Amino acid sequence: MFTVLIISIIVVIVILLLSVLSVNKGYSYKHSVDSAEDSPYLEDEVSKKN
């Protein structure tokens, strides 16, 4: 019974550490946004107005 409790605690700690690591990796990802001048949709909107 005691060994099952120890193994369960170890599994919970490992899962907690893996989830914290994956969340930290996700938040540290650098997102980039294209500039408005490069957008093909901007040209379509300008040509529709004329």
C-alpha positions as CSV (number, residue, x, y, z in Angstrom):
1,M,0.0,0.0,0.0
2,F,2.8,2.4,0.9
3,T,4.6,1.7,-2.4
4,V,1.5,2.5,-4.4
5,L,1.2,5.9,-2.6
6,I,4.9,6.7,-3.3
7,I,4.5,5.8,-7.0
8,S,1.4,7.8,-7.3
9,I,3.1,10.9,-5.8
10,I,6.0,10.5,-8.2
11,V,3.7,10.2,-11.2
12,V,1.8,13.4,-10.1
13,I,5.0,15.3,-9.6
14,V,6.3,14.3,-13.1
15,I,3.0,15.3,-14.8
16,L,3.0,18.6,-12.9
17,L,6.6,19.3,-14.0
18,L,5.9,18.4,-17.6
19,S,2.8,20.6,-17.7
20,V,4.7,23.6,-16.2
21,L,7.6,23.1,-18.7
22,S,5.2,23.0,-21.7
23,V,3.3,26.1,-20.5
24,N,6.6,28.0,-20.0
25,K,7.7,27.0,-23.5
26,G,4.4,28.1,-25.0
27,Y,4.6,31.5,-23.4
28,S,8.2,32.1,-24.4
29,Y,7.4,31.5,-28.1
30,K,8.0,34.7,-30.1
31,H,5.0,35.4,-32.4
32,S,5.5,37.6,-35.4
33,V,3.1,39.7,-37.4
34,D,3.4,40.6,-41.0
35,S,3.4,44.3,-41.8
36,A,0.3,45.9,-43.4
37,E,2.2,46.9,-46.5
38,D,2.8,43.2,-47.4
39,S,-0.9,42.2,-47.1
40,P,-2.6,41.2,-50.4
41,Y,-6.0,42.0,-48.8
42,L,-5.0,45.6,-48.4
43,E,-4.5,46.0,-52.2
44,D,-7.9,44.4,-52.8
45,E,-9.6,46.9,-50.5
46,V,-7.9,49.8,-52.1
47,S,-8.9,48.7,-55.7
48,K,-12.5,48.1,-54.6
49,K,-12.8,51.7,-53.3
50,N,-11.6,53.2,-56.6
